[in-house]
């Protein structure tokens, strides 16, 4: 299953919700959304600084990841970034593929 690194920060309203229900309540909510789309939560950590939490999610496809992202962003409670993650083997496979690219000006 494709993996995604999620980095998120709470808005003031989202932070109020976190304070009300705690980190375990938010993890349960994330797991419910992800499982409902056929995925799994590999890991989830809370942080401080630019990001409030970071997680690695497995989804069956990019459309499922997009659906989750749209729903979360539409809530207004979080600002998120999703980064597709590739395994070493996937990069090895990509490196073996022939690509006919011409740089600008050549």
N, C-alpha and C positions, 0 to 999 in steps of 0.2 A: 504494500500500500504506500502511496506517496506520503512523505513526511513534510511537515511545515513547522518552522520556528515562528511562534507568535510572541511579539513584544507588545505590551499594552500599558497604557496609563489611564487611570481613572479621571473622569471629570469631577468637579466638586459634588455633583449629585451621585455619581458612582461611588465616590469615597464615602458618602453618607450611608449608602447601602451596604458597603463593606463593613463599616463600623457597626451597623445594626445587626447583620447576620453572621459576621465573622468569616475568616478565610475558608473554613471547612464548608460553610454554606455556599460560598462562591465556587469552590472546587466541585461541589455536587452539581451546581448549575451548569458549569462547563461540561462536566461528564455527561449530563443529560442531553445537552445540545449535540455534542459530538457523537454520542451513541445513537441518537435519533437519526443521524445522517449516515450511520453505518461505520463510524470511525471509533478510535480509541484515544485516550489521553495517555501518552507515554510518560510524561513528567510535567510537573507544574511547580514553579517556585515563585514566591513573592519576593520583591526586592524594594529598594528605595533608590532614589536618584531619578534619572529620566524615565525609567520604566518602573511600573508598580508590580507587574508580574510577567513572567516568561514561561512559556510552555512549549512542548513539542507534541504535535497532534498527528495522528495517522488518519487519513481519509481515503475512501475508495477511489476518488477522482477529484480533479480540480473544480468541477461544478459543485460538489458537496462542500469543498472548502469555501468557495465563493458564496454559497448560500448561507453558511455560518457567518462569514464576514459581513455580509449585507445585513443580516438580522441584528448582529451585535452593534454595528455602526449606526443603524437606524434607531437604536435605543437611546443614543446620545450619552450613554453612561461611560463609554470608553473610546479612546483613540487607539487604534491598533495598526501593526505592521505585520504582514505575513511574508515569510521568506521560504520558498521551496527548498528543501534539503535533498541533496543527491549523495548516494553512497559512493565509496571509492570505486566499486565495480561499475557503477553507472558512468562515472567520469572516464574510466578506462575505456568503456565501450564508445563513448562520445569521441574520445581522442583517436580511436581507430577509424572513425568514419571520415570519408573524403568529402571535403567541402570546397567548392569552387568559388572562393571569395577573391575579389579584386579590390585592393585598397584604393581610396580616392586618389586620383591623379596618376595612377599607374597604368 
